[in-house]
Amino acid sequence: MRINKWLIISVLLIASLLGTGIILVNTWSQTPYGKLDPKVAIFLKLLSGPGQNSFKTDRPIAENRAELEKIAALVSGSPVSLALVKDINIPGSTSDIPARIYAPDDRRHPIIIYFHGGGWVQGSINSHDSVCRTLARKARALVISVGYGLAPEHAFPAAVNDAYDALMYIYQNAEGLKGDPAHIAVAGDSAGGTLAAVVAQMSRDRHGPAIAYQALIYPVTNLADMNTASYRNFSEGYLLTRSDMQAFISLYTPDKKDRLNPYASPMLASNFSNLPPALVITAQFDVLRDEGEAYANALERAGVHVRTRRYGGVIHGFMTGDRFLSQADDATSAIADTLREAFR
C-alpha cells in the first residue's frame, strides 16, 4: 500500500505546528504569580500589540465606549431566550434612567437589580445583556439592568443617585413589574459592584428598601488607595491596568475629596454591620482582587454572612466572557444558586 509522501509531510507539519502552538500557549500562560487559563493567555496576547490597550486616554470617550461594546459582543455568549426582555425608563431625581427587564416566564419572581461594569465611564445595558439573561434564567428571577449615568458627563454622585433611585422605583412598582418587593437583591460587576455595595449601605442608612442579598463581582471598594499587592503585581498586562483605574477614578471623582466618601469607596464606611449577606467574587489576575476580598473581610468581621470566591487563572471582566470561559458559566451559576437560596 503506497502512502502519498505529501500527505505524510502535511500531517507532520500540522502536528509540528500544533505542538509548537501548545508550547507557545503554555509559555504565555506562565506568570510570576501563577498560571493563566490558556484561553485568557491567548486573549491577552492578542491585545498586547501596539495600540491594543483596553482604555485610551488620548481618544474621545465615545470611541472608548464603542470599543468596549465591540469586545463585549465578541466574548459574550449567544443570548439566552427568555419570556420577556423589555426596555423601560425609570424616573430619576434628575432625569430618566434607562433599564432593561429580563423575565424567565410570566410568573411573579424575586428581583435582581443589576449594575453593569465599565469604570463608571463606559459599559451599558447592552454590553452586559448576556450576563443578565443568563442570571434571569439560572436564578429564576426578574433581572432589571440599570443604565446609570456615566462620567465624565455625570460624575459622582450621579451614578450613585441613579442606582438608589432605581432601587426605590423598582421596590415601589414591584407588583406592576411582576416582581416580589420582599425579595430584592442587588448585583454588579466592577464599577457596578461598587454601586451594588453602596446601594446596600444606603438602604441600611436610609432605612429601606430592604435588600435580601448583595452579589459583588470584582468590585472597586477603595478609590483612595492603590497600594495593594494585586495592584503592584497586575498593574500592566492583565487587561485592566493601574493607569486605566487612575483614569476612571479621575473621571468619576474629579474632586479628590469625594474618593474618601463611603458612597464612592464603600471600604471607607465607618460601620459594616446590619448589611445584607454577600457573595464576593474576585479574579486571581486582577488589580481589584485584594480590595474586593478586603471588603468581604470587613463585612465578615462586622457579623455579616459572606461567601468569597476567587476564580483562578482569570482576569478582570472574565464573567462577561461566557462564549469562551467555563469560569464565567460557573460564576453565574454560583450567583444564581446563592440568590435562589437567599430568596427562599
MARFIBA-254219 format. One record per residue: x, y, z of N, C-alpha, C, O in turn; residue number from 1; residue in one letter. Coordinates in steps of 0.05 Angstrom, whole numbers. Example, Ala and Ser with C-alpha at 12.3 -4.5 7.8 and 13.67 -1.06 7.14 Angstrom:
    n.xx    n.yy    n.zz   ca.xx   ca.yy   ca.zz    c.xx    c.yy    c.zz    o.xx    o.yy    o.zz  seq  type
     264    -114     156     246     -90     156     264     -66     156     285     -66     169    1     A
     257     -45     142     273     -21     143     258       1     157     268      23     161    2     S
// end
This chain:
    n.xx    n.yy    n.zz   ca.xx   ca.yy   ca.zz    c.xx    c.yy    c.zz    o.xx    o.yy    o.zz  seq  type
      17     -24       0       0       0       0      18      25       0      34      28      18    1     M
      14      41     -20      30      66     -22      17      89      -8      -8      93     -11    2     R
      32     104       7      22     127      22      34     152       9      59     154       7    3     I
      18     171       2      27     195     -11      46     210       8      39     216      31    4     N
      71     215      -2      91     227      15      83     256      23      90     265      45    5     K
      68     269       5      59     296      12      38     296      35      36     315      50    6     W
      22     275      35       3     272      57      18     269      84      11     281     104    7     L
      39     252      83      55     248     108      68     274     116      67     281     140    8     I
      79     289      97      92     314     103      72     334     115      78     348     134    9     I
      47     335     103      27     353     113      19     346     141      16     364     158   10     S
      15     320     147       7     312     173      29     319     194      23     329     215   11     V
      54     314     186      76     320     204      78     350     209      84     359     231   12     L
      73     366     188      74     395     191      53     405     210      58     422     227   13     L
      28     395     206       6     403     223      12     395     252       7     411     271   14     I
      22     370     256      28     361     283      50     378     295      48     385     319   15     A
      69     386     279      91     403     289      80     430     298      87     441     318   16     S
      63     442     280      51     468     287      34     467     312      34     485     329   17     L
      18     445     314       1     442     338      19     440     363      13     452     383   18     L
      40     424     361      58     421     383      71     447     391      73     454     414   19     G
      79     462     370      91     489     375      71     507     388      77     523     406   20     T
      46     506     377      25     523     388      20     517     417      16     536     433   21     G
      19     492     424      14     484     452      37     494     470      32     504     492   22     I
      61     492     460      84     501     475      83     532     479      88     542     500   23     I
      76     546     457      74     575     458      53     584     479      58     601     496   24     L
      29     572     477       7     579     495      15     573     524       9     588     542   25     V
      28     550     528      37     543     555      57     564     565      56     571     589   26     N
      74     574     547      93     594     555      79     620     562      85     633     582   27     T
      59     628     545      44     652     551      29     650     577      24     670     591   28     W
      21     626     584       5     622     609      21     625     634       9     631     656   29     S
      47     622     632      64     623     657      68     652     665      76     668     649   30     Q
      64     658     691      69     684     701      84     681     728      84     659     739   31     T
      96     702     739     109     700     765      88     696     788      96     690     810   32     P
      62     698     781      42     697     802      23     673     799       2     673     812   33     Y
      30     654     782      14     631     777       8     628     748      19     643     731   34     G
      -9     610     741     -15     603     713     -41     614     704     -62     611     717   35     K
     -41     628     681     -65     638     669     -80     615     655     -67     596     645   36     L
    -106     617     654    -121     599     637    -111     603     608    -107     626     599   37     D
    -106     581     593     -95     584     566    -112     602     548    -100     617     532   38     P
    -138     602     550    -155     619     534    -151     649     541    -151     666     524   39     K
    -147     654     567    -142     681     576    -114     690     566    -111     713     557   40     V
     -95     672     567     -68     678     557     -68     686     528     -55     705     520   41     A
     -83     671     511     -86     677     483     -99     704     479     -90     721     463   42     I
    -120     709     494    -135     735     492    -116     758     499    -116     778     484   43     F
    -101     756     520     -82     777     528     -60     781     507     -52     803     501   44     L
     -51     759     495     -31     761     474     -42     776     450     -28     793     438   45     K
     -67     771     443     -79     786     421     -82     816     427     -81     832     408   46     L
     -85     822     452     -88     850     460     -61     864     466     -61     888     472   47     L
     -39     849     464     -14     860     473       1     876     452      22     888     458   48     S
      -9     877     428       4     892     406       1     922     410     -14     931     427   49     G
      15     937     393      13     967     395     -15     976     392     -30     967     374   50     P
     -23     995     409     -50    1007     406     -72     990     416     -96     996     412   51     G
     -66     968     430     -87     950     439     -95     953     468    -109     936     479   52     Q
     -85     974     481     -93     978     509    -123     981     511    -136     992     494   53     N
    -135     971     533    -164     970     535    -177     997     537    -199    1001     527   54     S
    -164    1016     550    -176    1043     552    -154    1064     545    -132    1063     556   55     F
    -161    1081     526    -141    1101     517    -150    1129     525    -172    1138     518   56     K
    -133    1142     540    -139    1169     550    -136    1190     528    -144    1212     531   57     T
    -122    1182     505    -117    1201     484    -137    1200     462    -133    1211     440   58     D
    -160    1186     466    -181    1186     446    -207    1193     459    -210    1191     483   59     R
    -226    1202     443    -252    1210     455    -265    1188     471    -263    1164     465   60     P
    -279    1196     492    -293    1177     509    -312    1160     493    -315    1136     498   61     I
    -325    1172     473    -345    1157     457    -331    1134     442    -343    1113     439   62     A
    -306    1138     433    -292    1116     420    -285    1094     439    -286    1070     432   63     E
    -277    1101     463    -271    1080     484    -297    1064     489    -296    1040     492   64     N
    -319    1078     491    -344    1064     497    -351    1045     474    -360    1022     479   65     R
    -348    1054     450    -354    1037     427    -336    1013     426    -345     991     419   66     A
    -311    1017     432    -292     994     432    -299     973     453    -297     949     447   67     E
    -307     982     476    -315     963     497    -340     947     488    -342     923     493   68     L
    -359     960     475    -382     946     465    -374     925     445    -386     903     444   69     E
    -355     931     428    -345     911     408    -333     887     422    -338     864     414   70     K
    -316     892     442    -303     870     456    -324     853     470    -323     829     470   71     I
    -343     866     483    -365     852     497    -380     834     478    -387     811     485   72     A
    -386     844     454    -401     828     435    -384     804     425    -395     783     420   73     A
    -358     808     424    -340     786     415    -339     764     435    -339     740     427   74     L
    -337     770     461    -332     750     481    -357     739     495    -357     719     508   75     V
    -380     753     491    -405     744     503    -417     721     488    -415     719     464   76     S
    -430     703     503    -443     680     490    -469     688     476    -478     711     477   77     G
    -481     669     462    -506     673     448    -528     680     468    -529     668     489   78     S
    -545     700     462    -565     708     481    -584     686     489    -594     671     471   79     P
    -589     683     514    -608     663     524    -636     673     519    -642     697     523   80     V
    -653     656     509    -681     663     503    -697     664     529    -695     646     546   81     S
    -713     685     532    -729     690     556    -758     697     547    -763     704     525   82     L
    -776     694     567    -804     701     561    -807     731     555    -824     738     539   83     A
    -792     748     569    -795     776     566    -767     790     569    -753     786     588   84     L
    -761     807     549    -739     825     550    -750     852     541    -757     855     518   85     V
    -750     871     560    -764     896     554    -749     920     565    -740     920     588   86     K
    -745     941     548    -732     965     557    -753     984     569    -775     987     558   87     D
    -746     997     591    -763    1017     604    -747    1041     612    -722    1040     610   88     I
    -760    1062     620    -747    1085     632    -756    1088     661    -780    1087     666   89     N
    -737    1091     679    -743    1095     707    -741    1124     714    -720    1136     708   90     I
    -762    1137     725    -760    1165     733    -738    1169     754    -740    1157     776   91     P
    -718    1185     749    -698    1191     768    -701    1219     780    -719    1234     771   92     G
    -685    1226     799    -687    1252     812    -679    1275     794    -687    1297     798   93     S
    -662    1269     773    -653    1290     755    -662    1284     726    -667    1303     711   94     T
    -663    1259     718    -672    1252     691    -680    1222     691    -675    1208     710   95     S
    -692    1214     669    -700    1186     666    -675    1168     665    -654    1176     654   96     D
    -678    1144     676    -656    1124     677    -664    1101     660    -684    1088     666   97     I
    -650    1095     638    -657    1071     622    -652    1045     637    -633    1043     653   98     P
    -669    1026     633    -667    1000     646    -678     979     628    -693     985     609   99     A
    -670     954     632    -680     931     617    -689     909     635    -675     901     654  100     R
    -713     899     630    -725     878     647    -721     851     633    -726     849     609  101     I
    -713     832     648    -710     804     638    -727     786     656    -723     784     680  102     Y
    -746     772     644    -764     754     659    -762     726     647    -766     723     623  103     A
    -758     706     664    -756     678     653    -783     667     644    -785     650     626  104     P
    -805     677     656    -832     669     648    -851     691     658    -842     712     667  105     D
    -877     686     656    -897     706     663    -906     705     692    -926     719     699  106     D
    -893     690     709    -900     689     737    -886     711     753    -867     724     742  107     R
    -895     715     778    -881     734     795    -855     722     806    -855     698     813  108     R
    -834     738     807    -808     728     815    -794     747     834    -800     771     835  109     H
    -774     736     850    -756     754     864    -741     772     844    -741     766     820  110     P
    -730     794     854    -718     814     836    -688     816     841    -678     816     864  111     I
    -672     816     819    -644     822     820    -640     848     805    -645     850     781  112     I
    -631     869     819    -624     894     806    -594     893     799    -577     890     816  113     I
    -588     896     773    -560     892     764    -549     919     754    -561     934     739  114     Y
    -524     924     763    -509     948     754    -484     939     738    -467     924     749  115     F
    -482     947     714    -461     939     696    -434     952     704    -433     972     717  116     H
    -412     939     695    -386     950     699    -377     968     676    -392     972     657  117     G
    -353     979     678    -342     996     658    -328    1021     669    -325    1041     655  118     G
    -320    1020     695    -306    1042     706    -322    1067     710    -310    1089     711  119     G
    -348    1065     712    -367    1088     714    -366    1106     690    -380    1126     689  120     W
    -350    1098     669    -346    1115     646    -356    1102     621    -365    1116     602  121     V
    -356    1075     620    -365    1061     596    -381    1036     605    -387    1033     629  122     Q
    -388    1019     586    -406     997     593    -434    1006     591    -440    1030     592  123     G
    -453     987     588    -481     994     583    -498     970     589    -489     948     595  124     S
    -524     974     587    -543     952     588    -537     931     566    -538     907     571  125     I
    -529     941     543    -524     923     520    -498     906     525    -498     883     518  126     N
    -477     919     536    -452     904     539    -455     881     559    -440     862     559  127     S
    -475     883     577    -479     862     597    -506     847     594    -516     835     612  128     H
    -516     848     569    -541     835     563    -540     805     568    -558     793     580  129     D
    -518     792     559    -516     763     561    -515     755     591    -528     735     598  130     S
    -500     769     607    -498     763     636    -526     764     649    -533     746     664  131     V
    -541     785     643    -567     789     655    -587     768     646    -603     758     662  132     C
    -586     761     620    -604     740     610    -598     713     625    -616     699     633  133     R
    -572     707     627    -564     682     640    -572     681     669    -582     661     679  134     T
    -569     703     683    -577     705     711    -607     701     714    -616     687     733  135     L
    -622     713     697    -651     711     698    -660     682     695    -677     672     709  136     A
    -647     668     676    -654     640     671    -645     622     694    -661     606     704  137     R
    -620     625     703    -610     607     723    -622     612     751    -627     594     766  138     K
    -626     638     758    -636     644     784    -667     643     786    -678     645     807  139     A
    -680     640     763    -709     641     761    -719     667     775    -736     667     793  140     R
    -707     689     766    -712     715     778    -718     736     757    -711     732     733  141     A
    -731     758     765    -734     781     748    -709     798     751    -704     809     772  142     L
    -694     800     729    -669     816     730    -675     843     717    -687     844     695  143     V
    -667     864     731    -671     891     720    -644     904     719    -632     910     739  144     I
    -634     909     694    -608     921     689    -611     951     687    -628     961     672  145     S
    -595     966     702    -598     995     705    -576    1009     690    -552    1005     695  146     V
    -584    1027     672    -565    1043     656    -560    1070     669    -569    1091     659  147     G
    -546    1070     691    -540    1094     706    -523    1114     689    -510    1106     670  148     Y
    -523    1139     697    -508    1160     683    -478    1155     685    -468    1149     706  149     G
    -464    1159     663    -435    1154     661    -419    1180     663    -428    1201     654  150     L
    -396    1178     676    -377    1200     677    -362    1201     650    -360    1181     636  151     A
    -350    1224     643    -349    1249     659    -374    1267     657    -376    1286     672  152     P
    -392    1260     639    -416    1276     637    -432    1276     663    -444    1296     671  153     E
    -432    1253     677    -446    1250     702    -427    1240     723    -426    1216     728  154     H
    -412    1258     735    -392    1250     755    -406    1243     781    -430    1249     785  155     A
    -390    1232     800    -401    1226     826    -414    1250     838    -403    1272     836  156     F
    -437    1247     851    -451    1222     858    -474    1214     839    -493    1201     848  157     P
    -473    1223     814    -496    1218     796    -502    1189     794    -526    1181     796  158     A
    -482    1172     789    -488    1143     786    -500    1131     811    -517    1114     810  159     A
    -490    1140     834    -500    1130     860    -529    1138     863    -546    1122     871  160     V
    -535    1163     857    -563    1172     859    -581    1157     840    -603    1150     847  161     N
    -572    1152     816    -588    1137     797    -593    1109     807    -615    1098     805  162     D
    -572    1097     819    -575    1069     829    -595    1068     851    -612    1049     852  163     A
    -594    1087     869    -613    1086     892    -641    1093     882    -661    1082     891  164     Y
    -643    1113     864    -669    1120     852    -682    1095     839    -706    1090     841  165     D
    -665    1080     825    -675    1056     812    -685    1035     832    -706    1023     828  166     A
    -671    1032     854    -680    1014     875    -707    1023     886    -725    1006     889  167     L
    -710    1048     892    -735    1058     903    -758    1054     883    -779    1045     891  168     M
    -754    1060     858    -775    1057     838    -783    1027     835    -806    1021     834  169     Y
    -763    1010     833    -769     982     830    -783     970     854    -802     954     851  170     I
    -775     979     877    -789     970     902    -818     979     902    -836     964     908  171     Y
    -822    1005     896    -849    1016     897    -867    1006     874    -892    1006     877  172     Q
    -856     997     853    -871     988     830    -868     958     824    -873     948     802  173     N
    -858     944     844    -852     915     840    -876     899     831    -874     882     813  174     A
    -899     905     842    -923     889     835    -929     892     805    -935     872     792  175     E
    -928     916     795    -934     921     767    -912     909     749    -918     903     725  176     G
    -888     906     759    -867     894     743    -866     864     745    -849     851     733  177     L
    -885     853     761    -886     824     766    -862     814     782    -851     793     777  178     K
    -854     831     801    -832     824     819    -842     824     847    -863     834     854  179     G
    -826     812     865    -833     809     893    -817     830     909    -793     827     912  180     D
    -830     851     920    -816     872     934    -803     862     960    -786     876     971  181     P
    -811     839     970    -800     828     995    -774     813     990    -760     805    1008  182     A
    -768     808     964    -743     793     957    -729     808     935    -732     801     911  183     H
    -712     827     943    -696     843     924    -667     839     931    -658     842     954  184     I
    -651     833     910    -622     831     913    -610     852     894    -622     860     874  185     A
    -585     861     901    -570     878     884    -545     863     875    -534     848     890  186     V
    -537     868     850    -513     854     840    -500     873     820    -512     891     809  187     A
    -474     868     815    -460     884     795    -431     875     793    -420     863     812  188     G
    -419     882     771    -391     876     767    -374     901     765    -383     921     753  189     D
    -350     900     776    -331     922     775    -343     948     786    -351     948     809  190     S
    -345     969     770    -358     994     779    -386     988     788    -396    1001     806  191     A
    -400     970     774    -427     962     782    -427     948     808    -447     950     823  192     G
    -406     933     814    -404     920     840    -401     941     862    -412     938     884  193     G
    -387     962     856    -385     985     875    -413     996     881    -420    1001     904  194     T
    -428    1001     859    -454    1013     862    -473     994     878    -489    1004     894  195     L
    -471     968     873    -487     949     889    -480     951     918    -498     951     935  196     A
    -454     951     925    -446     953     953    -455     979     965    -464     980     988  197     A
    -453    1001     950    -461    1027     961    -491    1029     965    -501    1039     985  198     V
    -507    1018     946    -536    1018     949    -544    1002     973    -563    1009     987  199     V
    -530     980     979    -536     965    1003    -531     981    1028    -546     980    1047  200     A
    -509     997    1028    -504    1015    1051    -525    1037    1053    -534    1043    1075  201     Q
    -533    1048    1030    -553    1069    1030    -579    1059    1040    -593    1073    1055  202     M
    -587    1035    1032    -612    1023    1041    -612    1020    1071    -632    1025    1084  203     S
    -589    1011    1082    -588    1009    1111    -589    1036    1124    -604    1040    1143  204     R
    -574    1055    1114    -572    1082    1126    -599    1097    1124    -605    1113    1142  205     D
    -614    1092    1103    -639    1107    1098    -663    1090    1106    -686    1097    1100  206     R
    -658    1067    1119    -680    1050    1130    -698    1039    1107    -722    1039    1110  207     H
    -685    1030    1086    -700    1017    1065    -696    1028    1038    -683    1049    1035  208     G
    -706    1015    1018    -720     989    1019    -701     966    1027    -677     967    1022  209     P
    -712     946    1039    -696     924    1048    -684     908    1025    -697     903    1005  210     A
    -659     901    1028    -645     885    1008    -638     858    1020    -626     856    1041  211     I
    -646     837    1005    -642     810    1016    -613     800    1012    -604     784    1028  212     A
    -599     809     991    -573     799     986    -558     818     967    -570     833     952  213     Y
    -531     817     969    -514     832     951    -493     814     938    -479     800     952  214     Q
    -492     813     912    -472     798     897    -453     817     884    -460     832     865  215     A
    -428     817     894    -408     837     885    -387     822     869    -372     805     880  216     L
    -385     829     844    -366     815     826    -342     834     820    -345     855     809  217     I
    -319     825     829    -294     841     828    -300     871     831    -294     887     813  218     Y
    -311     879     854    -318     907     858    -294     925     864    -274     916     874  219     P
    -297     951     857    -279     972     867    -289     980     894    -312     988     897  220     V
    -272     979     915    -282     986     941    -267    1009     954    -276    1020     974  221     T
    -244    1017     943    -229    1039     955    -216    1055     933    -195    1048     922  222     N
    -228    1078     926    -217    1095     905    -193    1111     914    -178    1123     898  223     L
    -188    1112     940    -167    1129     951    -140    1114     955    -121    1126     963  224     A
    -140    1087     950    -116    1072     957    -111    1051     935    -127    1033     931  225     D
     -88    1053     922     -80    1032     902     -56    1017     913     -42    1004     897  226     M
     -51    1018     938     -27    1005     950     -34     977     960     -32     972     984  227     N
     -41     960     941     -46     932     948     -27     914     932     -16     923     911  228     T
     -24     890     941      -7     871     926     -17     866     898      -2     864     879  229     A
     -44     864     895     -55     859     869     -50     882     850     -46     878     826  230     S
     -51     907     860     -45     930     843     -16     929     835      -9     935     812  231     Y
       2     922     853      31     921     846      36     898     826      52     902     808  232     R
      24     875     830      31     852     813      18     853     786      30     843     767  233     N
      -5     864     784     -20     863     758     -25     890     746     -45     894     731  234     F
      -7     909     752     -11     937     742     -11     939     712     -22     958     701  235     S
       3     921     698       4     921     669       2     892     659      10     873     671  236     E
     -11     890     635     -10     864     621     -33     845     627     -33     823     617  237     G
     -52     853     644     -74     835     651    -101     848     646    -120     845     661  238     Y
    -103     862     623    -127     876     614    -133     902     629    -127     924     618  239     L
    -143     900     653    -148     925     669    -122     933     682    -111     917     698  240     L
    -112     957     676     -86     965     686     -90     987     708    -111     998     712  241     T
     -68     992     722     -68    1014     742     -75    1040     728     -90    1056     739  242     R
     -63    1045     704     -69    1071     691     -98    1073     682    -109    1094     683  243     S
    -110    1050     675    -139    1050     669    -154    1060     693    -172    1077     691  244     D
    -148    1048     716    -163    1054     741    -158    1083     748    -177    1097     758  245     M
    -134    1093     745    -129    1121     751    -146    1139     734    -156    1160     743  246     Q
    -148    1132     708    -164    1148     690    -194    1147     698    -207    1168     699  247     A
    -204    1123     704    -232    1120     711    -238    1136     736    -258    1151     738  248     F
    -221    1133     757    -226    1147     782    -225    1177     778    -241    1192     791  249     I
    -206    1187     762    -205    1216     757    -229    1227     743    -239    1249     749  250     S
    -240    1211     725    -264    1220     711    -289    1218     728    -307    1235     726  251     L
    -290    1198     745    -314    1193     762    -314    1211     786    -335    1222     793  252     Y
    -291    1215     798    -289    1233     822    -267    1254     817    -245    1252     828  253     T
    -272    1274     800    -252    1294     795    -244    1310     820    -222    1319     822  254     P
    -263    1312     839    -256    1324     865    -245    1301     883    -260    1283     890  255     D
    -219    1303     889    -206    1281     903    -219    1276     931    -217    1254     941  256     K
    -231    1296     942    -244    1292     969    -266    1272     967    -272    1257     986  257     K
    -279    1270     944    -301    1251     940    -292    1222     942    -308    1205     948  258     D
    -267    1217     937    -257    1190     938    -256    1178     966    -254    1154     970  259     R
    -259    1196     986    -260    1188    1014    -288    1184    1023    -293    1174    1046  260     L
    -307    1190    1007    -336    1187    1014    -343    1157    1012    -338    1144     992  261     N
    -354    1146    1033    -361    1117    1033    -380    1110    1010    -381    1086    1002  262     P
    -396    1129    1000    -414    1122     978    -399    1122     951    -411    1115     931  263     Y
    -373    1130     951    -356    1126     928    -337    1102     934    -332    1086     916  264     A
    -327    1101     959    -309    1080     967    -321    1065     991    -316    1072    1014  265     S
    -337    1044     985    -352    1031    1007    -334    1019    1029    -343    1014    1051  266     P
    -309    1014    1022    -290    1003    1042    -284    1023    1064    -275    1016    1085  267     M
    -289    1049    1059    -283    1070    1078    -307    1076    1096    -306    1096    1111  268     L
    -327    1060    1095    -350    1064    1113    -341    1060    1142    -323    1044    1148  269     A
    -354    1074    1161    -347    1071    1189    -361    1047    1202    -353    1039    1224  270     S
    -381    1036    1189    -397    1015    1200    -405     995    1178    -417    1003    1158  271     N
    -399     970    1182    -406     949    1163    -428     930    1174    -434     910    1161  272     F
    -438     936    1197    -458     918    1209    -485     923    1196    -490     944    1184  273     S
    -503     903    1200    -530     905    1190    -533     909    1160    -552     921    1150  274     N
    -513     899    1145    -515     899    1116    -524     872    1106    -522     852    1121  275     L
    -534     871    1082    -545     845    1072    -522     825    1069    -499     832    1065  276     P
    -528     799    1072    -508     779    1066    -498     782    1038    -511     793    1020  277     P
    -473     772    1034    -459     779    1009    -445     755     997    -435     737    1011  278     A
    -443     755     971    -425     738     956    -406     756     942    -414     774     926  279     L
    -380     753     947    -359     770     934    -342     752     916    -329     733     926  280     V
    -342     758     891    -327     743     871    -303     760     862    -306     783     855  281     I
    -279     747     862    -255     761     852    -241     744     831    -247     720     828  282     T
    -222     756     817    -206     743     797    -177     743     805    -168     763     816  283     A
    -163     721     801    -136     718     810    -117     740     799    -101     751     814  284     Q
    -120     745     773    -102     764     760    -116     791     755    -121     799     732  285     F
    -123     805     776    -139     829     774    -128     849     795    -125     843     818  286     D
    -124     874     786    -114     894     804    -134     899     827    -126     907     849  287     V
    -160     893     823    -180     898     843    -185     875     862    -201     876     880  288     L
    -170     853     858    -174     829     874    -173     834     904    -191     826     919  289     R
    -151     847     913    -147     849     942    -167     867     955    -175     861     978  290     D
    -175     889     942    -194     906     956    -222     894     956    -238     899     975  291     E
    -229     877     937    -254     863     938    -254     843     961    -274     841     976  292     G
    -232     829     965    -230     810     987    -228     824    1014    -237     813    1034  293     E
    -216     847    1014    -215     863    1039    -243     872    1047    -249     872    1071  294     A
    -259     879    1028    -287     887    1034    -302     863    1045    -318     866    1064  295     Y
    -298     840    1034    -311     816    1044    -303     810    1073    -320     803    1090  296     A
    -277     814    1079    -268     810    1106    -279     830    1125    -286     824    1148  297     N
    -282     855    1116    -294     876    1133    -323     869    1140    -332     873    1163  298     A
    -338     860    1120    -366     852    1125    -366     828    1145    -383     829    1164  299     L
    -349     809    1141    -349     786    1159    -342     793    1187    -354     783    1206  300     E
    -323     811    1191    -316     820    1218    -339     834    1232    -341     834    1256  301     R
    -357     846    1216    -380     861    1227    -403     842    1232    -425     851    1240  302     A
    -400     816    1226    -421     797    1232    -439     792    1208    -460     779    1211  303     G
    -432     802    1185    -448     797    1161    -440     770    1149    -416     763    1148  304     V
    -460     754    1141    -453     728    1128    -443     733    1100    -456     744    1083  305     H
    -418     723    1095    -405     728    1070    -394     702    1058    -383     685    1072  306     V
    -397     700    1032    -383     679    1017    -364     692     997    -372     711     984  307     R
    -340     682     996    -320     694     978    -310     672     959    -304     650     967  308     T
    -308     679     933    -298     660     913    -278     674     896    -284     694     881  309     R
    -253     665     897    -232     675     879    -229     655     856    -223     631     861  310     R
    -233     664     831    -230     647     808    -201     648     798    -191     669     791  311     Y
    -189     625     797    -161     623     788    -158     624     758    -175     616     743  312     G
    -135     635     750    -128     635     722    -141     656     705    -135     657     681  313     G
    -158     673     716    -173     692     700    -167     720     708    -155     726     729  314     V
    -177     739     691    -171     767     694    -197     782     700    -219     771     699  315     I
    -194     808     705    -217     825     708    -236     823     684    -227     823     661  316     H
    -262     823     690    -282     822     668    -288     794     658    -302     791     638  317     G
    -277     774     671    -280     747     659    -309     738     657    -316     721     640  318     F
    -326     748     675    -354     738     675    -369     745     650    -389     732     643  319     M
    -361     766     636    -374     773     611    -363     757     587    -373     760     565  320     T
    -343     740     592    -331     724     571    -342     696     570    -327     677     567  321     G
    -369     693     572    -380     667     574    -380     651     547    -387     628     546  322     D
    -373     664     525    -370     650     500    -346     631     501    -347     610     488  323     R
    -326     638     517    -301     622     517    -294     610     544    -281     589     545  324     F
    -302     622     566    -292     615     592    -312     599     608    -334     609     613  325     L
    -305     575     617    -322     560     634    -325     573     661    -346     569     675  326     S
    -305     589     669    -307     603     695    -330     622     696    -342     627     717  327     Q
    -336     634     673    -358     653     671    -385     639     677    -401     649     692  328     A
    -388     616     665    -412     600     669    -414     591     698    -435     591     710  329     D
    -391     583     709    -391     575     737    -398     598     756    -413     594     775  330     D
    -388     622     750    -394     645     767    -423     653     766    -435     658     787  331     A
    -435     653     742    -464     659     741    -480     638     755    -501     644     768  332     T
    -472     613     754    -486     592     768    -483     595     798    -502     591     813  333     S
    -459     603     807    -455     608     836    -472     630     846    -484     628     868  334     A
    -474     652     831    -491     674     839    -520     666     839    -535     671     858  335     I
    -529     652     818    -557     644     816    -564     625     839    -585     627     851  336     A
    -547     605     844    -552     586     866    -554     600     893    -572     595     909  337     D
    -535     619     898    -535     633     923    -560     650     926    -572     651     948  338     T
    -568     664     905    -592     681     907    -618     665     909    -636     673     924  339     L
    -620     642     896    -643     625     900    -646     617     929    -667     617     940  340     R
    -623     609     940    -623     601     969    -631     625     986    -646     621    1005  341     E
    -620     648     981    -626     672     997    -656     679     995    -668     686    1015  342     A
    -667     678     971    -695     685     967    -713     665     981    -735     672     990  343     F
    -705     640     983    -721     620     997    -722     626    1027    -735     612    1042  344     R
// end
